[in-house]
Amino acid sequence: MGPIVSEITDRYRKGDPLSRSVLVTGGNRGIGLAIARAFADAGDKVAITYRSGEPPEALTQAGCLAVRCDITDTEQVEQAYKQIEEKHGPVEVLIANAGITKDQLLMRMSEEDFVSVLDTNLTGTFRVVKRANRAMLRAKKGRVVMISSVVGLLGSAGQANYAASKAALVGFARSLARELGSRNITFNVVAPGFVDTDMTKALTEEQRAGIVEQVPLGRYAQPEEVAATVRFLASDDASYITGAVIPVDGGLGMGH
Ligand SMILES: NC(=O)c1ccc[n+]([C@@H]2O[C@H](COP(=O)([O-])OP(=O)(O)OC[C@H]3O[C@@H](n4cnc5c(N)ncnc54)[C@H](OP(=O)(O)O)[C@@H]3O)[C@@H](O)[C@H]2O)c1
């Protein structure tokens, strides 16, 4: 029996609904794409948002719904949810993954660079989480996973805007975990270290080597390694976990 079939059989055995409506923001590439694939492989109904270009054919061929949406625009978020609800029903699992960097040393960082990173990574997450919660409250269940970063707690020179936005997600998620725990909605944070995606391809070879030297496991993560943790947090096995910050960082952030 293949892994997908045995997984589906397992879920039948546990009496779980076979397929949930899952939304992954920024699911067209990098970590978001790996997360979308992981849920789709497990038999969930997956919708992704993408902001630019076209969604990968492999995802749309696998039956995933791709919706164009810039999470800095509340109206686009609303329209995206309407499309998803029409096709897959209310979102039961939300993965707030979309994020950007605009790295610069403080003295050279413009207010625009600071505000736009916060608007995408923090306020953008607020927009999609708030909209998802409407249906989750009605259903009296829901799973929300936010993608933060090891640098949110560790700090990173040249990334004050990014680190501030990622640290803020922890306070945001933990507040919601307290506010909505009684409604059976969990809010957790995954804090990846350095992952092999377009975001880190922007680094020079020298910067990459310097980072790897500090990682106890001595390598970058693959997006699939982050996706596996996200899927766990959305699974029944994580039913009593909320307000947690789970590092997937090869040991880089230990103690923070
Ligand atoms: N790579 C790492 O080492 C690393 C480490 C820790 C945390 N993270 C976090 O993990 C998440 C994914 O990172 P990644 O490495 O996969 O990044 P990536 O390859 O640069 O992809 C970023 C994704 O976010 C989307 N996005 C950005 N701004 C958006 C907006 N305003 N509205 C809607 N979508 C938007 C992008 O859409 P477009 O394709 O349209 O631009 C893309 O799908 C981010 O939150 C990032 O901060 C990454």
Ligand as a Chemical Component Dictionary entry (heavy atoms), coordinates in Angstrom:
data_LIG
# 
_chem_comp.id                   LIG 
_chem_comp.type                 NON-POLYMER 
_chem_comp.pdbx_formal_charge   0 
_chem_comp.three_letter_code    LIG 
# 
loop_
_chem_comp_atom.comp_id 
_chem_comp_atom.atom_id 
_chem_comp_atom.alt_atom_id 
_chem_comp_atom.type_symbol 
_chem_comp_atom.charge 
_chem_comp_atom.model_Cartn_x 
_chem_comp_atom.model_Cartn_y 
_chem_comp_atom.model_Cartn_z 
_chem_comp_atom.pdbx_ordinal 
LIG N1  N1  N 0  13.487 30.649 3.260  1  
LIG C1  C1  C 0  13.833 30.764 4.508  2  
LIG O1  O1  O 0  14.992 30.542 4.861  3  
LIG C2  C2  C 0  12.832 31.135 5.568  4  
LIG C3  C3  C 0  13.230 31.039 6.896  5  
LIG C4  C4  C 0  12.338 31.360 7.901  6  
LIG C5  C5  C 0  11.073 31.775 7.580  7  
LIG N2  N2  N 1  10.695 31.877 6.285  8  
LIG C6  C6  C 0  9.335  32.338 6.029  9  
LIG O2  O2  O 0  8.626  31.339 5.322  10 
LIG C7  C7  C 0  7.656  31.937 4.475  11 
LIG C8  C8  C 0  7.876  31.448 3.050  12 
LIG O3  O3  O 0  9.196  31.782 2.679  13 
LIG P1  P1  P 0  9.907  31.264 1.336  14 
LIG O4  O4  O 0  11.314 31.102 1.645  15 
LIG O5  O5  O -1 9.115  30.173 0.740  16 
LIG O6  O6  O 0  9.749  32.605 0.486  17 
LIG P2  P2  P 0  9.645  32.864 -1.071 18 
LIG O7  O7  O 0  10.160 31.721 -1.856 19 
LIG O8  O8  O 0  10.194 34.226 -1.268 20 
LIG O9  O9  O 0  8.038  32.908 -1.268 21 
LIG C9  C9  C 0  7.282  33.886 -0.620 22 
LIG C10 C10 C 0  5.836  33.651 -0.912 23 
LIG O10 O10 O 0  5.047  34.682 -0.291 24 
LIG C11 C11 C 0  4.228  35.289 -1.283 25 
LIG N3  N3  N 0  3.963  36.697 -0.973 26 
LIG C12 C12 C 0  4.843  37.658 -0.654 27 
LIG N4  N4  N 0  4.202  38.821 -0.462 28 
LIG C13 C13 C 0  2.884  38.592 -0.650 29 
LIG C14 C14 C 0  1.721  39.384 -0.603 30 
LIG N5  N5  N 0  1.755  40.695 -0.322 31 
LIG N6  N6  N 0  0.529  38.803 -0.846 32 
LIG C15 C15 C 0  0.459  37.507 -1.146 33 
LIG N7  N7  N 0  1.537  36.681 -1.222 34 
LIG C16 C16 C 0  2.727  37.236 -0.979 35 
LIG C17 C17 C 0  5.020  35.145 -2.570 36 
LIG O11 O11 O 0  4.168  35.337 -3.678 37 
LIG P3  P3  P 0  4.798  35.746 -5.108 38 
LIG O12 O12 O 0  5.370  34.506 -5.706 39 
LIG O13 O13 O 0  3.648  36.250 -5.863 40 
LIG O14 O14 O 0  5.842  36.782 -4.844 41 
LIG C18 C18 C 0  5.530  33.725 -2.413 42 
LIG O15 O15 O 0  4.530  32.804 -2.714 43 
LIG C19 C19 C 0  7.825  33.440 4.630  44 
LIG O16 O16 O 0  6.907  33.930 5.565  45 
LIG C20 C20 C 0  9.232  33.571 5.162  46 
LIG O17 O17 O 0  9.420  34.752 5.898  47 
LIG C21 C21 C 0  11.544 31.563 5.263  48 
# 
loop_
_chem_comp_bond.comp_id 
_chem_comp_bond.atom_id_1 
_chem_comp_bond.atom_id_2 
_chem_comp_bond.value_order 
_chem_comp_bond.pdbx_ordinal 
LIG N1  C1  SING 1  
LIG C1  O1  DOUB 2  
LIG C1  C2  SING 3  
LIG C2  C3  SING 4  
LIG C2  C21 DOUB 5  
LIG C3  C4  DOUB 6  
LIG C4  C5  SING 7  
LIG C5  N2  DOUB 8  
LIG N2  C6  SING 9  
LIG N2  C21 SING 10 
LIG C6  O2  SING 11 
LIG C6  C20 SING 12 
LIG O2  C7  SING 13 
LIG C7  C8  SING 14 
LIG C7  C19 SING 15 
LIG C8  O3  SING 16 
LIG O3  P1  SING 17 
LIG P1  O4  DOUB 18 
LIG P1  O5  SING 19 
LIG P1  O6  SING 20 
LIG O6  P2  SING 21 
LIG P2  O7  DOUB 22 
LIG P2  O8  SING 23 
LIG P2  O9  SING 24 
LIG O9  C9  SING 25 
LIG C9  C10 SING 26 
LIG C10 O10 SING 27 
LIG C10 C18 SING 28 
LIG O10 C11 SING 29 
LIG C11 N3  SING 30 
LIG C11 C17 SING 31 
LIG N3  C12 SING 32 
LIG N3  C16 SING 33 
LIG C12 N4  DOUB 34 
LIG N4  C13 SING 35 
LIG C13 C14 SING 36 
LIG C13 C16 DOUB 37 
LIG C14 N5  SING 38 
LIG C14 N6  DOUB 39 
LIG N6  C15 SING 40 
LIG C15 N7  DOUB 41 
LIG N7  C16 SING 42 
LIG C17 O11 SING 43 
LIG C17 C18 SING 44 
LIG O11 P3  SING 45 
LIG P3  O12 DOUB 46 
LIG P3  O13 SING 47 
LIG P3  O14 SING 48 
LIG C18 O15 SING 49 
LIG C19 O16 SING 50 
LIG C19 C20 SING 51 
LIG C20 O17 SING 52 
# 
